[in-house]
Amino acid sequence: MTRLVSVAVTIALSVAACGAMYAQPSDGHNYSQSEIKQMIRDAHTAQQYHEIATYFESRQQSFEQQAQSEKLEWKRRSQNVTGPAAKYPRPVDSSRNRYEYFTYEAQQMAQQVQHFESLSAKSQ
């Protein structure tokens, strides 16, 4: 019975840790996709452009953080590419692909930040 309880507690802690790992940063910039599109359509002042740029900057930082995490996982998985891990798609390939995805998304967010910061500077 105690083993069952310890397994249940372990699973609960694992689920909580995974949820915390993928949670968005709580800096007040948790907008939905439609809210961001509306903000972009309605933006005319430097403050509005700056707020949009700040949102994209927080997204960029989030993607960069995820990329660094995935880079560590890629490095860890590259140590073992034999046996069952040698079958395609290998776990190391999945980590590399996720790292490249997060890096690409961070670059896209950086371009958005640059764009809206330039619009903010022009409208002042």
C-alpha positions as CSV (number, residue, x, y, z in Angstrom):
1,M,0.0,0.0,0.0
2,T,2.8,2.5,0.8
3,R,4.4,1.7,-2.5
4,L,1.2,2.6,-4.3
5,V,1.0,5.8,-2.4
6,S,4.6,6.7,-3.2
7,V,4.1,5.9,-6.9
8,A,1.0,8.2,-6.9
9,V,2.9,11.0,-5.2
10,T,5.7,10.6,-7.7
11,I,3.4,10.8,-10.7
12,A,1.6,13.8,-9.2
13,L,4.9,15.7,-8.7
14,S,6.0,14.8,-12.2
15,V,2.8,16.2,-13.7
16,A,3.1,19.3,-11.7
17,A,6.7,19.8,-12.7
18,C,5.8,19.3,-16.4
19,G,3.0,21.9,-16.1
20,A,5.4,24.4,-14.5
21,M,8.0,23.8,-17.2
22,Y,5.7,24.6,-20.1
23,A,3.8,27.4,-18.4
24,Q,4.0,30.9,-20.0
25,P,5.9,33.5,-17.9
26,S,3.5,35.4,-15.7
27,D,4.6,38.9,-16.6
28,G,1.2,40.2,-17.5
29,H,1.6,39.6,-21.2
30,N,-0.5,36.5,-21.8
31,Y,-2.5,37.6,-24.8
32,S,-4.4,35.3,-27.1
33,Q,-3.7,35.2,-30.8
34,S,-6.8,37.2,-31.6
35,E,-6.0,39.9,-29.0
36,I,-2.5,40.4,-30.5
37,K,-3.9,40.7,-34.0
38,Q,-6.4,43.2,-32.7
39,M,-3.7,45.2,-30.9
40,I,-1.6,45.2,-34.1
41,R,-4.6,46.5,-36.1
42,D,-5.4,49.2,-33.6
43,A,-1.9,50.4,-32.8
44,H,-1.2,54.0,-33.7
45,T,0.8,55.4,-30.8
46,A,4.4,54.7,-29.6
47,Q,3.1,53.3,-26.3
48,Q,0.9,50.7,-28.2
49,Y,3.8,49.7,-30.5
50,H,6.1,49.4,-27.4
51,E,3.5,47.2,-25.6
52,I,3.3,44.9,-28.7
53,A,7.2,44.8,-28.9
54,T,7.3,43.9,-25.2
55,Y,5.0,41.0,-25.7
56,F,7.1,39.6,-28.6
57,E,10.2,40.1,-26.5
58,S,8.8,38.0,-23.7
59,R,7.9,35.3,-26.3
60,Q,11.4,35.5,-27.7
61,Q,12.9,35.0,-24.3
62,S,10.6,32.1,-23.7
63,F,11.6,30.4,-26.9
64,E,15.3,31.0,-26.2
65,Q,14.9,29.4,-22.8
66,Q,13.2,26.4,-24.3
67,A,15.9,26.2,-26.9
68,Q,18.6,26.1,-24.3
69,S,16.7,23.4,-22.4
70,E,16.4,21.3,-25.5
71,K,20.0,21.9,-26.4
72,L,21.0,20.3,-23.1
73,E,18.6,17.4,-23.8
74,W,20.1,17.0,-27.3
75,K,23.6,16.8,-25.8
76,R,22.4,14.3,-23.2
77,R,20.7,12.1,-25.8
78,S,23.7,12.3,-28.2
79,Q,25.7,10.2,-25.7
80,N,23.5,7.2,-26.4
81,V,22.8,6.5,-30.1
82,T,23.2,2.8,-30.1
83,G,20.7,-0.1,-29.5
84,P,17.0,0.9,-29.4
85,A,18.0,4.6,-29.6
86,A,19.6,4.0,-33.1
87,K,16.2,3.4,-34.8
88,Y,14.8,6.2,-36.8
89,P,13.5,8.6,-35.6
90,R,16.2,8.6,-32.9
91,P,15.5,10.5,-29.7
92,V,18.6,12.6,-30.5
93,D,17.0,13.7,-33.8
94,S,13.8,14.7,-32.0
95,S,15.8,16.9,-29.6
96,R,17.7,18.5,-32.4
97,N,14.5,19.2,-34.3
98,R,12.9,20.8,-31.3
99,Y,16.1,22.9,-30.6
100,E,16.0,24.1,-34.2
101,Y,12.3,24.9,-34.0
102,F,12.7,26.9,-30.8
103,T,15.7,28.7,-32.2
104,Y,13.8,29.6,-35.4
105,E,10.8,30.8,-33.4
106,A,13.1,33.0,-31.2
107,Q,14.5,34.6,-34.3
108,Q,11.0,35.3,-35.7
109,M,10.0,36.9,-32.4
110,A,13.3,39.0,-32.5
111,Q,12.3,40.3,-36.0
112,Q,8.8,41.2,-34.6
113,V,10.4,43.1,-31.7
114,Q,12.7,45.0,-34.1
115,H,9.8,45.8,-36.3
116,F,7.5,47.2,-33.6
117,E,10.3,49.0,-31.8
118,S,11.1,50.8,-35.1
119,L,7.4,51.7,-35.5
120,S,7.4,52.9,-31.9
121,A,10.4,55.1,-32.6
122,K,8.9,56.5,-35.8
123,S,5.6,57.5,-34.1
124,Q,7.2,59.5,-31.4
